[in-house]
Amino acid sequence: MLTEAKDQSPHHVVIVGGGFGGLYAAKALSKAPVKVTLIDKRNFHLFQPLLYQVATGGLSAGDISSPLRAVLSRQKNTEVLMGEVTKIDPQQQTVKVQNRELNYDSLIVATGVSHHYFGNEQWAPKAPGLKTVEDALEMRRRIFVAFEAAEKETDLEKRRAWLTFVLVGGGPTGVELAGAMAELAYTTLKNDFRNIDTSEAKILLIEGMDRVLPPYPPELSAKAQASLERLGVTIQTKAMVTNIEDDVVTIRKGDETEQIAARTVLWAAGMKASGMGEVIAKATGAQLDRAGRVIVEPNLSVPNHPNIFVIGDLANFPHQNDKPLPGVAPVAMQEGQYVARLIKQRFKGKTLPEFHYNDYGSLAVIGRNAAVVDLGFIKFAGFPAWLAWIFIHIFYLIEFDNKLLVLIQWGWNYFTRKRGARLITNQDTPPLSVEEESDYRTPVEV
Amino acid sequence: MLTEAKDQSPHHVVIVGGGFGGLYAAKALSKAPVKVTLIDKRNFHLFQPLLYQVATGGLSAGDISSPLRAVLSRQKNTEVLMGEVTKIDPQQQTVKVQNRELNYDSLIVATGVSHHYFGNEQWAPKAPGLKTVEDALEMRRRIFVAFEAAEKETDLEKRRAWLTFVLVGGGPTGVELAGAMAELAYTTLKNDFRNIDTSEAKILLIEGMDRVLPPYPPELSAKAQASLERLGVTIQTKAMVTNIEDDVVTIRKGDETEQIAARTVLWAAGMKASGMGEVIAKATGAQLDRAGRVIVEPNLSVPNHPNIFVIGDLANFPHQNDKPLPGVAPVAMQEGQYVARLIKQRFKGKTLPEFHYNDYGSLAVIGRNAAVVDLGFIKFAGFPAWLAWIFIHIFYLIEFDNKLLVLIQWGWNYFTRKRGARLITNQDTPPLSVEEESDYRTPVEV
């Protein structure tokens, strides 16, 4: 209560970012004698782990989003502000949110990461990534346009290029996308076309390391690979994408180079910290790692700035293992809750032991009935893992209320294999055959 | 079987447009000895009567769309072609679909209408209409941006302008939008903001005629008006919008002119036939009415072209009453089924009596628990009408399979009043206060 007594107004906690980290921090402060302002560029929390389902037509964007105002509606000490933070002033203790300034007593930055192209930013329009709702809808558009274009194409070579999907990156996102793409091409769409056989589609997953899911134990990587191959996915490991053009992707494996005729390239590789990393570094002198993440203290604060915290994907927390904690939702949630607890303890003149991440395991889904789960003490795969995956995801969705619907939608998709949300939107003109392909690009930013 | 015998290949029915008319025609031909090609610019059928729910965040676009290929997947005599018809040649019996030509034996055109602005096309970017999924998402974006901007605005006058929503047109779309907007502002969002009281929002419905729902019996119009007013909607009848600017709408009532400070104007007025009307007129010499609709023969064919049919909103069928049949889904469905039956009868050398529309009544929803229903022999309003409305809409949705989900989503919305699909998408920058408002317009076409 020190701060409160001092300046007559409650301690103000400003949280930047409404992802898992920021939202869990805000929720953990619901009963605290503080004022909370949660700032986000978007008006909704996005359940990113399911974004690949939106990209492949299984769920609508609304199914995996919760309006931030609705989530925090009853938390009376908390205000939501839709805006973008562009500057931090640690001396004045202010953040600049577009055209206004906000005072803070404690600042929590949780703005996450976006995808990047390892210095090949010119690939961005050709190989969309998967971080935002718009990204997912753009992927969805391209995937379904590719099948439509293939259906119209009479040249067999060109048709094959429309039916070749290259997924770059064999991490969880790439693996889940590959599984969903296989399900889509080989099951859902099987009877929908008259001129093409969608089971001839080629789904190619490219990974630079020697196995898919590199952060997982090797035996699970092997199981994931086997499951994907059973679904019909072609996997190339130790392979690097060296060039992406409109209709050809170049891949290097050791000394060999291969050119693959493909119209659709989906990016599930590099991640880079959001611009807030730079803003923090500039304001506080904090160090960034190569991915632009802020290297934080054991209590998640920025060095020499005990009231500025960085959590979630934007933070590099190197104190627990020899490598930073992974950029996954459970890490962000636990960090958010830790910082909230720390702020509450400070009111009591107390402190907290340093942050420790409790790893309850990792899991990735590969398709209908197949997933891999690593709970540390037990690793398993196949249908039980898939059920566990569904259960855990639904559990977290329900945390943000109305998402029982997703369970029903999934149940429905499961039994009907319909993928009813496969709308091609934001496109004025239907796809043409390949010669006139440049006509059908949309003016919407990618 | 005459045609079949003649040219060795089955009679080819080309259907342009996958709305209610085109899709019902295609389905009614499923067992016929013909080949069917359904052409649509989009890859999905849209359940337009619920589009206002998407615009107000109650449903996702995927919930009211069905992929055309999925709907017709098992109908083996039918092919779906995503494309745009730009020309008809009745002599050669061909249609031009972008870069290819298609022969037809029978042609059914069902491309519907879009909204228009009575010669004030400059209003389009200021007052979006509601015909496509993109329209609905643009409305949704504007509605929720307006509340966000009001929350940030400290000038009370300007805040009031952000909280004023002008709906132009008191037909079913305008009435349903107004009811949903009232529910949104006065119930759903009530506790979500900290600086504004959303119950101070003003929802203004402007109608040029002397009552809302002009096509309905006067007593139902009165009931609809009473229900809307109970919900908090302000209704101005005999009022014309004469100008729309960024922050002010000008309305004329008789000799009086009123200026209303409003940042959000939604267009639910004029309808105009799609461009295919002109294409048909040019190719066949058919007459168009003032709205650009094709005036058809009693059997829905184009004069002097017995194998070219126009159905649905694009058709002006003046033979049943003293005025054309209304542009509603049941008319389009019955017309589609009639033409399919006519084509089948021709194989048997038979003909059909002229088309007759069976009017089972009309209904419009006004909000939670309130609707108006006119079944001819009985008119009723309120909760029973609302239940009837839900039942009938769900019934038609289920016709196109997986839409039981909508019922569940509605049940959920009904009990929680959440409107979880209120995402602001396709917008790079969060809304600013009014001075810098021009910054937040999006490059996406309206």
Interface residues (C-beta under 8 A of the other chain):
Chain A: K41 R42 N43 F44 G57 L59 S60 A61 G62 D63 S65 S66 P67 R69 A70 S73 R74 E79 V80 L81 M82 G83 E84 Q98 N99 R100 V133 E134 L137 F144 E148 E151 K152 L189 N191 D192 F193 R194 D401 N402 L404 L405 I408 Q409 W412 T416 K418 G420 A421 R422 L423 I424 T425 N426 D428 T429 P430 P431 L432 S433 E435 E436 P443 V444 E445
Chain B: K41 R42 N43 F44 G57 L59 S60 A61 G62 D63 S65 S66 P67 R69 A70 S73 R74 E79 V80 L81 M82 G83 E84 Q98 N99 R100 V133 E134 L137 F144 E148 E151 K152 L189 N191 D192 F193 R194 D401 N402 L404 L405 I408 Q409 W412 T416 K418 G420 A421 R422 L423 I424 T425 N426 D428 T429 P430 P431 L432 S433 E435 E436 P443 V444 E445
